[in-house]
């Protein structure tokens, strides 16, 4: 190990951050994700039934209703996929 040249500083290395995940945390996460999926499914079903009532099916009769639900939902961001909520 040698000293850095004069005028330059060397960055200190620290050990990686350790995050502990407990069984309670996993259960809580699963519960929250299940609730979110249920709400999303209910909203999709509500939208689908509203469009069927109005008679405006822009995808035509060739596509199934399940593919319509998949196409109508936006792609979740990385933060949403891992369950991160930004502080407000």
Residue pairs with C-beta under 8 A, 6 or more apart in sequence:
4 10
29 83
32 83
33 83
40 73
44 69
44 72
44 73
47 72
48 65
48 68
48 69
51 57
57 68
59 67
59 68
59 71
79 85
79 86
